[in-house]
Each structure stands twice: as C-alpha cells, then as structure tokens.
Amino acid sequence: MSGKIIIVCRAAHMRGQQVAGPESGALYHVNADDGRLHALEGGQPCSDAGCSSADAEELAQFPMFKVIRSAAAPPPVIEAAAAAEREVVSEPVSELDFSVLDGSISALREALSSGSHDSCLEALIAAEESGKTRKGAMEALNERLTLR
C-alpha cells in the first residue's frame, strides 16, 4: 500500500463508474457507497481504496475529487483526524450539485439558462469530461461558460 493515496469522488453520478488515472491511465472504480477510488485488477476493484500518488495529484485538480489521506500508516494524531474526516466523507454529500448532468441535453440547456449553475461551470465541465463526455452536454456547458 505504500505510495497509495485515498481519493474520494464527490459527484454522486460517478458512484459505481470507472475513472481513468490521468497520469498512469490505470482504471479506478468509484465505490458506490462512499465514493472512494479503488484500483481495478483483472477487471475487479481491489479491496483497499487508493490510487497512485501521480494520479492522485492530477485528480485533485478537479473539484469533484478530494484527497483524503495517504494510505501509508499515519501517526496516531493524524489518523484520529483522518477518521473524523472519513465520517464526514462517507455521507453521500456533494458540495456541488452535479445532478444537472444526469438528465437529457435539453434539460441541461434549460437548467443552465437560469444562470444558477454559473458559479460551478468549470466543475460541471470536468465532471462531464470524466464521465459520459456527451458532445451536446459539452457544447451547452462551454456555450454558457462564454456567456457569463
């Protein structure tokens, strides 16, 4: 486990999906219960959460991913703080509302036209890029980005 970093995907629509490590190209499974990334080996998620430090560094640049802790055994004080944070992270809470990406392209366009998602357009684009990457959704998001 040395060198592995625990990453959580905050986007509820990504739970149960696969994510490619941007640095290594390795595939990770987003746990449906807590959003933690697990490396895939032989097409199956590893029992221990974690990804490479290089992938963790790249994924952490996207608002939908959060670095929780290094998988190496931390000192007891740090472990206590990490345990408290895990309790919060294990709840299916998302700081951003990514549900707008779950519907049709026309529903996305309608939701974007209200302007209520303008503050998180970059995060929505990153989520769509790491998810379905629908051409129409990307066009709608980028169009709104140029209008704000």
Backbone as ProteinMPNN parsed JSONL, in Angstrom:
{"seq_chain_A": "MSGKIIIVCRAAHMRGQQVAGPESGALYHVNADDGRLHALEGGQPCSDAGCSSADAEELAQFPMFKVIRSAAAPPPVIEAAAAAEREVVSEPVSELDFSVLDGSISALREALSSGSHDSCLEALIAAEESGKTRKGAMEALNERLTLR", "coords_chain_A": {"N_chain_A": [[0.812, -1.199, 0.0], [2.121, 1.157, 0.234], [2.708, 4.464, -0.845], [0.251, 4.801, -1.982], [-2.657, 6.797, -2.345], [-5.601, 7.943, -0.783], [-8.495, 8.745, -2.439], [-11.498, 10.547, -2.901], [-14.448, 10.636, -4.768], [-16.627, 13.211, -5.216], [-18.883, 13.503, -6.723], [-22.058, 12.393, -7.083], [-23.213, 11.144, -9.304], [-21.152, 9.71, -10.377], [-20.71, 7.491, -8.844], [-20.093, 4.068, -8.64], [-19.054, 3.977, -11.171], [-16.315, 3.913, -13.601], [-13.084, 5.416, -13.555], [-10.426, 6.847, -15.299], [-7.013, 6.994, -14.505], [-5.368, 10.012, -14.814], [-2.603, 10.367, -15.092], [-1.336, 7.793, -15.137], [-3.072, 6.217, -16.604], [-4.286, 4.071, -15.529], [-7.136, 2.167, -14.481], [-9.756, 3.033, -12.258], [-12.216, 2.17, -9.866], [-15.135, 3.796, -8.781], [-16.31, 3.652, -5.664], [-19.581, 2.687, -4.863], [-20.788, 3.182, -2.418], [-19.213, 4.931, -0.712], [-17.746, 6.568, -2.395], [-15.001, 6.324, -2.688], [-11.961, 5.791, -4.511], [-10.926, 2.809, -6.039], [-8.373, 0.784, -7.218], [-8.48, -1.094, -10.258], [-8.024, -4.502, -10.734], [-7.542, -7.07, -12.867], [-10.049, -6.506, -13.846], [-11.63, -6.244, -11.613], [-12.486, -4.399, -8.649], [-9.958, -3.539, -6.272], [-9.736, -4.569, -2.837], [-8.802, -2.698, -1.017], [-8.941, 0.812, -0.809], [-7.458, 3.346, -2.874], [-5.065, 5.149, -4.873], [-2.409, 5.762, -7.23], [0.204, 8.052, -6.315], [0.852, 9.875, -8.293], [-1.431, 9.866, -9.977], [-3.29, 10.707, -8.078], [-2.449, 13.311, -7.551], [-3.013, 14.551, -10.002], [-5.816, 14.08, -10.254], [-6.773, 15.503, -8.062], [-6.859, 18.081, -8.904], [-9.304, 18.485, -10.021], [-12.479, 19.657, -9.062], [-14.352, 17.747, -8.275], [-13.025, 15.675, -7.089], [-11.376, 14.63, -4.109], [-8.555, 14.588, -2.058], [-8.051, 12.414, 0.532], [-6.272, 11.094, 2.369], [-2.935, 9.813, 2.822], [-2.31, 6.414, 2.122], [-0.425, 5.1, 3.554], [0.582, 4.099, 6.849], [-0.411, 6.489, 9.084], [0.759, 8.778, 11.673], [-0.661, 8.42, 15.021], [-2.146, 10.768, 15.844], [-2.698, 12.065, 13.455], [-4.134, 10.029, 12.228], [-6.442, 9.985, 13.837], [-7.603, 12.436, 13.158], [-8.02, 11.951, 10.445], [-9.867, 9.874, 10.638], [-12.073, 11.215, 11.668], [-12.599, 12.874, 9.498], [-13.224, 10.947, 7.575], [-15.684, 10.071, 8.49], [-17.312, 12.208, 7.827], [-16.957, 12.279, 5.041], [-17.955, 9.814, 4.28], [-20.65, 10.118, 4.176], [-23.117, 10.569, 1.665], [-22.532, 13.234, 0.436], [-22.392, 16.107, -1.559], [-20.58, 18.91, -2.422], [-21.097, 20.392, -4.612], [-23.763, 20.601, -6.983], [-24.192, 18.102, -9.03], [-26.226, 16.835, -10.307], [-27.543, 17.946, -12.412], [-26.289, 17.05, -14.654], [-27.263, 14.552, -15.064], [-29.566, 14.326, -16.569], [-31.307, 14.843, -19.736], [-29.885, 16.418, -22.7], [-31.367, 18.651, -23.495], [-32.682, 19.251, -21.094], [-30.472, 19.91, -19.568], [-29.558, 22.21, -20.93], [-31.726, 23.899, -20.425], [-31.615, 24.101, -17.619], [-29.129, 25.341, -17.351], [-29.624, 27.785, -18.539], [-30.866, 29.327, -16.638], [-28.898, 30.421, -15.112], [-28.182, 29.687, -12.591], [-26.223, 27.821, -12.214], [-23.871, 28.928, -12.916], [-21.66, 29.534, -11.279], [-20.343, 27.164, -10.939], [-19.545, 26.089, -13.35], [-17.051, 25.261, -14.456], [-16.455, 23.051, -12.87], [-18.607, 21.415, -13.524], [-18.047, 20.953, -16.2], [-15.621, 19.544, -15.955], [-16.597, 17.3, -14.619], [-18.329, 16.217, -16.534], [-16.491, 15.671, -18.543], [-14.99, 13.674, -17.304], [-16.848, 11.777, -17.062], [-19.549, 10.87, -18.87], [-18.991, 12.354, -21.2], [-20.562, 13.641, -23.223], [-21.166, 15.016, -26.385], [-23.099, 17.052, -26.94], [-23.685, 17.945, -24.349], [-21.22, 18.967, -23.544], [-20.999, 21.047, -25.4], [-23.168, 22.683, -24.609], [-22.411, 23.377, -21.97], [-19.956, 24.699, -22.428], [-20.834, 26.792, -24.067], [-22.425, 28.222, -22.258], [-20.465, 28.944, -20.475], [-19.016, 30.825, -21.938], [-20.864, 32.853, -22.026], [-21.205, 33.896, -19.479]], "CA_chain_A": [[0.0, 0.0, 0.0], [2.962, 2.332, 0.315], [2.621, 5.331, -2.003], [-1.131, 4.949, -2.445], [-3.375, 7.925, -1.763], [-7.044, 7.747, -0.776], [-9.202, 9.808, -3.158], [-12.954, 10.408, -2.904], [-15.173, 11.355, -5.817], [-17.778, 13.847, -4.583], [-20.018, 13.535, -7.655], [-22.919, 11.227, -6.871], [-23.48, 10.442, -10.557], [-19.994, 8.886, -10.735], [-20.651, 6.314, -7.974], [-20.232, 2.815, -9.371], [-18.453, 4.131, -12.501], [-14.867, 3.799, -13.675], [-12.348, 6.637, -13.85], [-9.052, 6.564, -15.725], [-5.986, 7.826, -13.891], [-4.848, 10.885, -15.862], [-1.153, 10.235, -15.236], [-0.93, 6.427, -15.458], [-4.035, 5.536, -17.464], [-4.87, 2.961, -14.771], [-8.561, 2.319, -14.219], [-10.198, 3.01, -10.872], [-13.658, 2.036, -9.644], [-15.643, 4.701, -7.757], [-17.163, 2.855, -4.79], [-20.952, 3.195, -4.859], [-21.209, 3.571, -1.068], [-18.519, 6.082, -0.118], [-17.09, 7.372, -3.421], [-13.544, 6.155, -2.718], [-11.426, 5.147, -5.702], [-10.233, 1.535, -5.856], [-7.731, 0.331, -8.453], [-9.033, -2.318, -10.838], [-7.058, -5.546, -11.071], [-8.284, -8.148, -13.515], [-11.417, -6.052, -14.035], [-12.332, -6.181, -10.328], [-11.903, -3.422, -7.729], [-9.18, -4.026, -5.131], [-10.473, -4.394, -1.583], [-8.323, -1.485, -0.367], [-9.027, 2.027, -1.608], [-6.21, 4.06, -3.085], [-4.53, 5.254, -6.224], [-1.01, 6.182, -7.23], [0.379, 9.45, -5.929], [0.837, 10.685, -9.518], [-2.835, 10.021, -10.369], [-3.955, 11.492, -7.032], [-2.08, 14.714, -7.76], [-3.759, 15.042, -11.163], [-7.251, 14.067, -9.965], [-7.069, 16.522, -7.056], [-7.053, 19.364, -9.58], [-10.711, 18.579, -10.373], [-13.261, 19.885, -7.841], [-15.162, 16.599, -7.873], [-12.179, 14.715, -6.383], [-10.754, 15.155, -2.902], [-7.553, 13.738, -1.428], [-8.399, 12.192, 1.931], [-5.057, 10.853, 3.14], [-2.022, 8.814, 2.31], [-2.681, 5.088, 2.612], [0.601, 4.619, 4.478], [0.131, 4.256, 8.234], [-0.075, 7.803, 9.616], [0.884, 8.846, 13.128], [-1.976, 8.326, 15.658], [-2.886, 12.027, 15.865], [-3.196, 12.276, 12.095], [-5.155, 9.005, 11.991], [-7.671, 10.416, 14.505], [-8.185, 13.49, 12.324], [-8.494, 11.308, 9.22], [-11.079, 9.124, 10.983], [-13.159, 12.197, 11.764], [-12.917, 13.307, 8.144], [-13.884, 9.827, 6.892], [-17.083, 10.057, 8.892], [-17.995, 13.22, 7.035], [-16.893, 11.92, 3.637], [-18.729, 8.621, 4.0], [-22.005, 10.525, 3.855], [-23.187, 10.913, 0.248], [-22.708, 14.677, 0.353], [-21.635, 16.75, -2.619], [-20.581, 20.352, -2.268], [-21.653, 20.922, -5.847], [-24.89, 19.82, -7.489], [-23.862, 17.549, -10.336], [-27.395, 16.114, -10.823], [-27.95, 18.566, -13.667], [-25.665, 16.27, -15.728], [-27.891, 13.235, -15.163], [-30.712, 14.364, -17.475], [-31.101, 14.996, -21.177], [-29.164, 17.619, -23.119], [-32.308, 19.771, -23.462], [-32.888, 19.596, -19.689], [-29.24, 20.577, -19.147], [-29.587, 23.557, -21.504], [-32.743, 24.666, -19.701], [-31.087, 24.379, -16.285], [-28.025, 26.289, -17.483], [-30.134, 29.095, -18.949], [-31.279, 30.084, -15.45], [-27.718, 31.067, -14.539], [-27.941, 29.228, -11.219], [-25.058, 26.926, -12.19], [-22.725, 29.657, -13.462], [-20.508, 29.531, -10.381], [-19.672, 25.859, -10.931], [-19.464, 25.582, -14.723], [-15.797, 24.539, -14.67], [-16.587, 21.753, -12.201], [-19.539, 20.612, -14.328], [-17.31, 20.533, -17.408], [-14.688, 18.492, -15.534], [-17.385, 16.103, -14.306], [-18.814, 15.644, -17.799], [-15.315, 15.121, -19.226], [-14.552, 12.431, -16.664], [-17.997, 10.865, -17.047], [-20.108, 10.451, -20.159], [-18.396, 13.162, -22.261], [-21.529, 13.814, -24.317], [-20.824, 16.177, -27.209], [-24.105, 18.091, -26.736], [-23.531, 18.484, -22.996], [-20.009, 19.783, -23.546], [-21.309, 22.278, -26.135], [-24.042, 23.511, -23.764], [-21.619, 23.893, -20.858], [-18.98, 25.671, -22.934], [-21.582, 27.975, -24.516], [-22.813, 29.002, -21.07], [-19.228, 29.481, -19.91], [-18.653, 32.032, -22.687], [-21.879, 33.886, -21.805], [-21.222, 34.503, -18.139]], "C_chain_A": [[0.85, 1.256, 0.0], [2.854, 3.131, -0.98], [1.219, 5.52, -2.522], [-1.814, 6.054, -1.65], [-4.873, 7.627, -1.852], [-7.697, 8.98, -1.406], [-10.693, 9.505, -3.089], [-13.514, 11.226, -4.05], [-16.452, 11.891, -5.181], [-19.022, 13.829, -5.461], [-20.835, 12.252, -7.536], [-23.15, 10.447, -8.163], [-22.309, 9.556, -11.006], [-19.882, 7.618, -9.893], [-20.936, 5.065, -8.799], [-19.605, 2.846, -10.763], [-16.944, 3.907, -12.437], [-14.275, 5.146, -14.071], [-10.942, 6.223, -14.249], [-8.11, 7.523, -15.018], [-5.347, 8.683, -14.957], [-3.357, 10.729, -16.104], [-0.774, 8.846, -15.745], [-1.837, 5.739, -16.47], [-4.677, 4.345, -16.776], [-6.357, 3.233, -14.537], [-8.85, 2.177, -12.738], [-11.714, 2.897, -10.849], [-14.054, 3.011, -8.54], [-16.65, 3.909, -6.926], [-18.544, 3.496, -4.69], [-21.386, 3.698, -3.489], [-20.542, 4.849, -0.568], [-17.743, 6.933, -1.117], [-15.585, 7.231, -3.499], [-13.117, 5.411, -3.981], [-10.648, 3.908, -5.32], [-9.635, 1.15, -7.204], [-8.416, -0.944, -8.939], [-7.887, -3.264, -11.171], [-7.845, -6.714, -11.637], [-9.751, -7.792, -13.687], [-12.227, -5.922, -12.758], [-11.672, -5.144, -9.422], [-11.108, -4.1, -6.614], [-9.979, -3.765, -3.854], [-10.052, -3.125, -0.848], [-8.425, -0.303, -1.317], [-7.638, 2.612, -1.79], [-5.814, 4.11, -4.54], [-3.098, 5.786, -6.126], [-0.917, 7.663, -6.864], [0.352, 10.362, -7.154], [-0.6, 10.916, -9.984], [-3.581, 10.892, -9.363], [-3.683, 12.982, -7.23], [-2.861, 15.319, -8.918], [-5.257, 15.12, -10.876], [-7.643, 15.172, -8.989], [-7.264, 17.9, -7.67], [-8.511, 19.573, -9.98], [-11.534, 18.727, -9.104], [-14.061, 18.675, -7.379], [-14.359, 15.524, -7.141], [-11.526, 15.386, -5.182], [-9.761, 14.132, -2.36], [-7.919, 13.63, 0.044], [-7.141, 12.011, 2.769], [-4.178, 9.874, 2.38], [-2.423, 7.472, 2.902], [-1.619, 4.495, 3.521], [0.145, 4.893, 5.904], [0.559, 5.616, 8.785], [0.14, 7.75, 11.119], [-0.512, 8.875, 13.757], [-2.787, 9.617, 15.652], [-3.489, 12.303, 14.496], [-4.294, 11.265, 11.792], [-6.473, 9.398, 12.643], [-8.369, 11.5, 13.687], [-8.742, 12.905, 11.031], [-9.769, 10.52, 9.491], [-12.273, 10.061, 11.08], [-13.575, 12.666, 10.376], [-13.624, 12.206, 7.364], [-15.355, 9.764, 7.251], [-17.884, 11.05, 8.064], [-18.066, 12.792, 5.582], [-17.766, 10.718, 3.324], [-20.197, 8.934, 3.743], [-22.04, 10.917, 2.386], [-23.484, 12.4, 0.043], [-21.841, 15.21, -0.779], [-21.718, 18.249, -2.423], [-21.186, 21.026, -3.486], [-22.775, 20.016, -6.325], [-24.586, 19.356, -8.91], [-25.071, 16.856, -10.976], [-27.893, 16.697, -12.136], [-27.379, 17.799, -14.862], [-26.352, 14.926, -15.962], [-29.014, 13.179, -16.187], [-30.321, 14.468, -18.932], [-30.34, 16.285, -21.471], [-30.106, 18.821, -23.065], [-32.593, 20.208, -22.029], [-31.657, 20.324, -19.142], [-29.225, 22.013, -19.656], [-30.572, 24.451, -20.751], [-32.231, 25.056, -18.311], [-29.974, 25.427, -16.336], [-28.523, 27.694, -17.813], [-30.568, 29.949, -17.766], [-30.111, 30.847, -14.83], [-27.366, 30.572, -13.144], [-26.731, 28.3, -11.1], [-23.783, 27.619, -12.68], [-21.488, 29.585, -12.579], [-19.74, 28.214, -10.388], [-19.547, 25.255, -12.33], [-18.184, 24.783, -14.981], [-15.857, 23.146, -14.047], [-17.532, 20.841, -12.978], [-18.86, 20.104, -15.599], [-16.35, 19.402, -17.058], [-15.433, 17.199, -15.243], [-17.877, 15.435, -15.577], [-17.652, 15.01, -18.565], [-14.873, 13.799, -18.613], [-15.684, 11.411, -16.581], [-18.37, 10.445, -18.46], [-19.449, 11.122, -21.358], [-19.319, 13.249, -23.472], [-21.211, 15.104, -25.059], [-21.801, 17.33, -26.961], [-23.995, 18.735, -25.372], [-22.308, 19.395, -22.936], [-20.255, 21.104, -24.281], [-22.146, 23.218, -25.278], [-23.257, 24.147, -22.626], [-20.639, 24.964, -21.322], [-19.654, 26.932, -23.453], [-21.936, 28.854, -23.314], [-21.576, 29.644, -20.432], [-18.824, 30.777, -20.626], [-19.64, 33.17, -22.457], [-21.769, 34.571, -20.457], [-20.229, 35.602, -17.948]], "O_chain_A": [[0.316, 2.342, -0.222], [2.901, 2.567, -2.073], [1.008, 6.329, -3.426], [-1.583, 6.221, -0.453], [-5.354, 7.123, -2.866], [-7.478, 10.107, -0.963], [-11.106, 8.351, -3.204], [-13.106, 12.366, -4.275], [-17.265, 11.123, -4.668], [-20.116, 14.117, -4.976], [-20.354, 11.164, -7.853], [-23.27, 9.223, -8.13], [-22.464, 8.743, -11.917], [-19.054, 6.756, -10.186], [-21.903, 5.016, -9.559], [-19.624, 1.836, -11.465], [-16.372, 3.733, -11.36], [-14.88, 5.914, -14.819], [-10.338, 5.355, -13.619], [-8.376, 8.722, -14.941], [-4.822, 8.144, -15.93], [-2.894, 10.943, -17.224], [0.018, 8.725, -16.678], [-1.422, 4.783, -17.124], [-5.523, 3.674, -17.367], [-6.777, 4.383, -14.413], [-8.281, 1.329, -12.051], [-12.406, 3.453, -11.702], [-13.41, 3.065, -7.492], [-17.715, 3.539, -7.42], [-18.663, 4.699, -4.461], [-22.264, 4.555, -3.401], [-21.215, 5.746, -0.062], [-17.137, 7.929, -0.724], [-14.94, 7.93, -4.28], [-13.818, 4.519, -4.457], [-9.821, 3.93, -4.407], [-10.326, 1.188, -8.222], [-8.872, -1.764, -8.141], [-6.907, -2.875, -11.807], [-8.709, -7.277, -10.965], [-10.608, -8.675, -13.677], [-13.393, -5.529, -12.806], [-10.448, -5.014, -9.417], [-11.537, -5.12, -6.074], [-10.798, -2.848, -3.802], [-10.859, -2.534, -0.13], [-8.043, -0.397, -2.484], [-6.75, 2.4, -0.965], [-6.172, 3.241, -5.335], [-2.649, 6.205, -5.059], [-1.857, 8.426, -7.085], [-0.116, 11.497, -7.069], [-0.956, 12.037, -10.348], [-4.407, 11.719, -9.747], [-4.583, 13.81, -7.092], [-3.319, 16.459, -8.837], [-5.9, 16.112, -11.216], [-8.741, 15.719, -9.087], [-7.786, 18.798, -7.01], [-8.922, 20.701, -10.251], [-11.308, 17.987, -8.147], [-14.414, 18.586, -6.203], [-14.936, 14.565, -6.628], [-11.169, 16.562, -5.233], [-10.087, 12.953, -2.22], [-8.079, 14.644, 0.724], [-6.962, 12.701, 3.773], [-4.61, 9.208, 1.439], [-2.832, 7.402, 4.061], [-1.87, 3.494, 4.192], [-0.611, 5.837, 6.136], [1.752, 5.873, 8.938], [-0.253, 6.782, 11.77], [-1.462, 9.307, 13.105], [-4.004, 9.57, 15.471], [-4.642, 12.72, 14.386], [-5.29, 11.614, 11.159], [-7.531, 9.166, 12.058], [-9.591, 11.481, 13.543], [-9.809, 13.311, 10.571], [-10.666, 10.502, 8.649], [-13.365, 9.728, 10.62], [-14.763, 12.837, 10.105], [-14.527, 12.489, 6.577], [-16.187, 9.438, 6.404], [-19.006, 10.76, 7.649], [-19.114, 12.92, 4.949], [-18.273, 10.607, 2.208], [-20.914, 8.12, 3.161], [-21.095, 11.535, 1.896], [-24.545, 12.773, -0.457], [-20.689, 14.804, -0.932], [-22.809, 18.799, -2.275], [-21.73, 22.126, -3.382], [-22.744, 18.806, -6.099], [-24.708, 20.122, -9.866], [-24.953, 16.337, -12.086], [-28.587, 16.019, -12.893], [-27.921, 17.883, -15.964], [-26.062, 14.24, -16.941], [-29.381, 12.092, -16.632], [-29.177, 14.22, -19.315], [-30.176, 17.134, -20.595], [-29.697, 19.9, -22.638], [-32.733, 21.402, -21.766], [-31.788, 21.25, -18.342], [-28.915, 22.935, -18.902], [-30.282, 25.615, -20.475], [-32.393, 26.198, -17.88], [-29.891, 26.295, -15.468], [-27.909, 28.681, -17.411], [-30.63, 31.173, -17.88], [-30.321, 31.817, -14.101], [-26.359, 30.992, -12.574], [-26.268, 28.027, -9.993], [-22.744, 26.979, -12.84], [-20.37, 29.577, -13.093], [-18.612, 28.15, -9.898], [-19.452, 24.036, -12.471], [-18.223, 23.749, -15.647], [-15.368, 22.177, -14.628], [-17.294, 19.637, -13.081], [-19.075, 18.966, -16.018], [-16.271, 18.41, -17.782], [-14.955, 16.117, -15.583], [-17.845, 14.209, -15.683], [-17.803, 13.945, -19.163], [-14.43, 12.901, -19.328], [-15.489, 10.304, -16.08], [-17.614, 9.76, -19.148], [-19.359, 10.517, -22.427], [-18.912, 12.969, -24.599], [-21.012, 16.153, -24.445], [-21.37, 18.47, -26.789], [-24.19, 19.944, -25.24], [-22.361, 20.472, -22.343], [-19.782, 22.155, -23.848], [-21.871, 24.416, -25.223], [-23.424, 25.335, -22.349], [-20.505, 26.01, -20.688], [-19.113, 28.027, -23.302], [-21.767, 30.073, -23.352], [-21.646, 30.759, -19.914], [-18.345, 31.716, -19.99], [-19.297, 34.333, -22.668], [-22.198, 35.716, -20.309], [-20.152, 36.184, -16.866]]}, "name": "protein", "num_of_chains": 1, "seq": "MSGKIIIVCRAAHMRGQQVAGPESGALYHVNADDGRLHALEGGQPCSDAGCSSADAEELAQFPMFKVIRSAAAPPPVIEAAAAAEREVVSEPVSELDFSVLDGSISALREALSSGSHDSCLEALIAAEESGKTRKGAMEALNERLTLR"}
